[in-house]
Amino acid sequence: MSKKKRREIPRFDTPIIETHCHLDYLDSEQLAATLQKSAEVGIEEIITIAVSPDNLDRVLELTREADNIWGTQGIHPHEADSYSDQVEATIRERTADERILAVGEIGLDYYYDHADRGAQRQAFECQLQAAVDLDMPVVIHTRDADEDTRDILSNFSGKLSRGGVIHSFTAGLPLAEFCLAEGFMLGFNGIATFNAADNVREVVAATPVEQILLETDAPYLTPVPYRGRPNAPFYLPFIAERVAEVKAIPVEALLQQVYRNSRELFFTD
């Protein structure tokens, strides 16, 4: 029995910036193929995200692989137990590189609790302070930690002059409304296309288009209609279509504003 053919990836007139993925999971051959296919569907820039002391170097190396690959430096809450003064010194040093655009991925994750919660909060606060000192935007992860995320961000209210993004936003409207009022962008990915993700689409509907970013979080969270395959930046057009549908605006109008948002947050000195 032949499998049903999946719809081809659409190509829109407006270029798209991939604001959050993890290219270090790919080998050289996979990376070359991903970059080529992404370019073919209009992905203009790709930001690959650091998560641990072990991949800070690799993320920086990846930014040398192609002119359109950029990076971040930061420690994910899963790795908070490994945060140290030396790690922070490395992050602070690396952000001086012109290919590094933000401090991240930082934040809190109480769903998996891979790291002690106290260590998570400390690492989050230290990296937020580093972003303040370095005048860098932040890329924030939060899961099942709404109250502590809000409390910590409240302590930095008005101090993060470059702002930031709450990536892969899956929390409820109260945290969304707080973050939006604080001037943060919200990042939406393939979860917005999942049948059971009405909660995420509710937040999409409530988010001003001027504060929306698109991402894949590849190789995770592959959007419909390619769920079950490894995710990649070239699937971003499907996410754009679904977000535009929720916002009840033409996809090109969404993409034009999201492109401006992405440039403003990450590429404006």
C-alpha positions, 0 to 999 in steps of 0.5 A: 500500500502506498503512503499518502503523498505529503504536501510540498513545502510552500515557498512565500515571497517574504523571506523567513528567519529561523530564530531557534534551532539546534544545528549542532545535532547534524553531521556535516552532510546533513547540515549541507543538505539542510542549508540548501533545502532551507534556502530553496524555501526562503529561509534567509537566516538561521540562529542556532542555539547553545544549551550547555557548556559542552556545545558553546564551542560547537555553536560558535564553530557553526557560525563559521560554516555559512554566512547565514548561520548565527548563534547564541551563548547560554546554559539551558535549565536542564544543564543548570547544575553545570553552571559556574563562574568559568562558564559565565566568563566564557558566555560573556567573552563569546558574546563579543563575537559578531556572530553571536546574537543573544544570551540563551537558551536560559530559563526554568524547566520544572516539567523535567526537573533535570537540574535542581530548581535552586540551581536553575533559578540562580543560573537564570538570574546570573545569565539575565544579569549578564545580558543586562551588562552586555546589552544583549537580547535573551532567549528564554525557555520556561516550562511549568515554571510560570510563577518563578519565571514571572518573579525573576523577570519582574526583578529585571523589569526595564533592565533588559534594554534589548528585550528578548523572546520566550521561545516555544511558548506553551504557558497560559495566557497570564504569563503571556500577557505579563511577558508581552507587557514587559516587551518580550516577543513570543516564539511559536513553532510546530506545536501551533500546528498540533491538533491538541494545541488549542492552548497555544493557538489561544496565546497566538490569537492574543499576541500582537503580530508585532511581538510574534517570532517563528521558530522550529526548535529543530530537530524537535517539534516537527509541524504538521504535515511532517510530524514523525520526521526530524524537524528542520528550518525548511519546515517554517513555512507550515508554521507561518501558515498556521499562525497566519490562519489563527491571526486571520491575516494573509500569510505574507502580511504575517511574514513581513511583520515577523521578518521585521520583528526578527531583525529588530530583536536580533540584528539591530545593534 
